[in-house]
Structure formats: structure tokens, C-alpha cells
Amino acid sequence: MSEYVMTEEELNAAFARERHLAAPIFEDCPCYPVEDIVELVKLQHGVWQEKDLAERARKLEAFVAKRNAMKPKADAPQKVYLWPEGRVPTYSMYFRNEDYRYNRDPGFEPYLYELLLPEDVTPKGAVLVCAGGDHGDAQVHEGYQTCRDFLKMGYQTFLLCNRTNACPWHAIDTGADVARALRMIRKNADKYRIKADNVAFAGFSNGGLSGEDNIQYYSGSKSLNDYYPNYVPDELDAYYGAPDAFLCVYGPRFVGGKFDFTGVVYPPTFFAVGRKDTALDNFNYAYPTLLEHNVPVEIHTFAGVPHGQAGIAILDGESRYPNFQLWLPLADAFLQDVFHNK
């Protein structure tokens, strides 16, 4: 008797369900051994890329087995939830996710991880890092590895797991989560041994949209009560809710996207994008609008580089585009210039 092989439709449905169950592990990647996280990412990519249905089913089985065997480290960091339990201010209408289209279900409560320098290292400042897409395994290379890279350069780092732009939340909610995280960092500036006005936001792809959502809705004198009339402010709302510098890595707003500069205080901004990245068109659209509003901007484009390459070396030990890794020391120099000239 021949072994039953699922149809492509059945396999796709099974993979969507199992991938959804793995998303929290990827988003909590600081809690797991790096080698286990990397193996899980590669297994997931293997299922995506496999065309033969029988082989794809076997790879899916291996992915599920690895996911179920994952164990947190004994010294795993703790989640820091952004909002009081059950009191996440919400503008979006999001109630269902039965088809596992999104990595987070309704009721998701945003959080961050602190990834901090040793006490004997003097921090240069702080960077709040936001991966692309609706995170999932993008959190591993764009999020976690970027935090590790900035730690090496001397920054206190914070890995954000927010309600992501259009996946499926409204920009007002996305920006509110960023504002809340920035306020938490500033409130604890003494604990982190930084200046409260030396806090940057680094957003990748859709994470870059999170940064602009935050700047549009929560910079200057704008507040949560402008969008959530029933919101009751707490002590964190006394702190500024937008970044002092914005690192936008292949993540400008889409061509045709609207941005209302009314009342906005747009911080100095650093762009990094590959010249084979479709996001280059987005950058070419957004950049002139920043110039029109006198925003200090630094731009770096990298020959031959496609989308999504930040931190990718965590998966293979090296990058196929080593020139793109230059964005890190360039961003470091940019931040030090911004922070020292405030």
C-alpha cells in the first residue's frame, strides 16, 4: 500500500498552522540557544522552498519536531510588556485569524526584550530595534542579530515585538507601541546608564513603517489621547514618545503613501538600502518630502544588494553581500554625530 501524500492545498494549510505555532519562538529568539533558532529558521525555509510534495511533507514533519523540542535557556531574558495587562489602547478592528494569515492573534500584548551591555562598558546610547514583516522569523536576523551587532558597537539594545503596520493593525496602534517602548527606555535612562535624549529607533522594511507611524502620530506634542479619547495617562506618558534618531533600513513609506507633517518633529534620519531592492523606489519617493521639511538625512545605497539582508549572517555565518554590512559602522558614526550635537 502506498503512503498517502497530502495535496498541495492540504500541505499549505498544515504549514500555515505549524508556522503560526512557531512564530512566538522566533519572536522570543533571545530566550533560545542561537544554534537551535538558526536550525528552526532553516527548516522553515526548507519547507517553503520545496516543490516535491512528498519531500515537502517530510520537511514539514522535521520542522514540527524541531519546534516541539525547543527549550528556553536557563538564563533566558524576561519579556517586558509595554502596557498594563488587559489595557492595550486599540484603534484597529482585528478579531479573527483562523487562516493564520498573521503571526499574532487578536488580543496580542506587545512587549520588548532588554539586551544590555556589561556594567563595565559605558554605553554610547540606546537603540530600539524593530524587524520587518509581521516579524516571525525576521525577528531572528533583522531583530536579534541587529541587537547583537549594536551591542558590540557599545549600545544598550531593545528588541521590540509590536503590533505591526497593516499586519493587521492600524498605524496609530503601531506607532503607539513604539512610543510606549521609547518612554520605558527614557524613564529608565539611569538604570541603562544613558542620556534620555540619546535613544534611536532602527526599523527594517515594515519596521521602518513602524518608525514613521510613531513619528507621524507621537512626535512633538502629540499624545495618545489625540487618538484614544478614553486612554488614562500614567507616569510613562510624561516622557517623550518619539526617537532622537531614526535608522530606516530598506523601509521607507510606500510610493504614494501619505504622511502628514502637521505638528511633526521628524528626527535626523539614516537610510540604508540595496540598489537591487524594490524598496529603493520607496526611498526615492519619500526622500524629497523629508528635504522639503528640512529633515537632516544621511543616505547609503549598496550595489547589488536585494531586500532583507540585515543580520542575515546569523543564519549562515557570513553574508553574500558583505558590502551591505558597512551600514552598521556608518549608522554608528551617524548616531554618535546626532547624540553629540544635541
Buried (B, 14 or more C-beta within 10 A) or exposed (E): EEEEBBEEEEBEBBBEEBBBEBBBBBBBBBBBBBEBBBBBBBBBBBBEEBEEBEEBBBBBBBBBEBBEEBEBEEEBBEBEBBBEEEEBBBBBEBEEBEEBEBBBBEEBBBBBBBBBBEEEEEBBBBBBBBBBBBBBBBBBBBBBBBBBBBBEBBBBBBBBBBBBBBBBBBBBBBBBBBBBBBBBBBBBBEEBBBBBEBBBBBBBBBBBBBBBBBBBBBBBEBBBEEBBEEBEEEEBBEBBBBBBBBBBBBBBBEEEEEBEBEEBBBBBBBBBBBEBBEBBEBBEBBBEBBEEEEBBBBEBEBEEBBBBBBBBBBBEEEBEBEEBBEBBEBBBEBBBEBBEEE
